[in-house]
């Protein structure tokens, strides 16, 4: 996958839990990968697109961390995961802006 937000990703394995096309919502779970720390069992994500006033859209994402038994996440662990996720979304956003008709 390459260098995203300062980290080198080798692989990720996700499970798609829900795709709601009508409401523009996707729920998926990170179940395996080299970015899953020793403390984390899985991470559940919900991504929702909402119309914005300028004619575009806003992407809202929530993350739910499921830790391994006895593990405790620190704020810096969560920030690191958020930074990597934002780096990935910025790459996707740049690609879509540069190629607006690719999925039309």
ABEGO torsion letter per residue (X at the ends): XEBBGGBBBABBBBBBABBBAAAGBBBBBBABEAABBAABABBBBBBBBBBBAAGBBBBBBBBBBBBBBGBBBBAAAAAAAAAAAAAAAAAAAAAAAABAAAAX
